[in-house]
Amino acid sequence: MSKIYLSKKYKYNGKSSLNLSKSQKNAKLEVISNFKKGILKWENNNCRCSVKKDLLICTKDCNGFNVRFV
């Protein structure tokens, strides 16, 4: 990775960027639990554009999961 441009808003902190409803919060906790139990696993996908130098855009998604967007 060549450069990283992240404001605090886009860095992973475990918190959602959205106001989640109670049912959404419960669903998120269930997903986290399934990762911890090994039921779900993260999958790494390479960029299809074949660029040698990636630019890191974000390290969390809107729900607060730790993901990398390049």
Residue pairs with C-beta under 8 A, 6 or more apart in sequence:
1 53
1 54
1 55
1 56
1 70
2 53
2 54
2 55
3 53
3 55
3 56
4 55
4 56
5 55
5 56
5 57
6 56
6 57
6 58
6 59
9 17
10 57
10 58
10 59
10 60
11 59
11 60
12 59
12 60
12 66
13 60
13 64
14 60
14 64
14 66
15 64
16 28
16 62
16 63
16 64
17 60
17 62
17 63
17 64
18 62
18 63
20 28
20 63
24 63
28 63
28 64
31 40
31 65
34 40
35 41
35 42
42 67
47 54
47 70
54 70
55 70
56 68
56 69
56 70
57 69
57 70
58 67
58 68
58 69
59 66
59 67
59 68
59 69
60 66
60 67
61 67
61 69
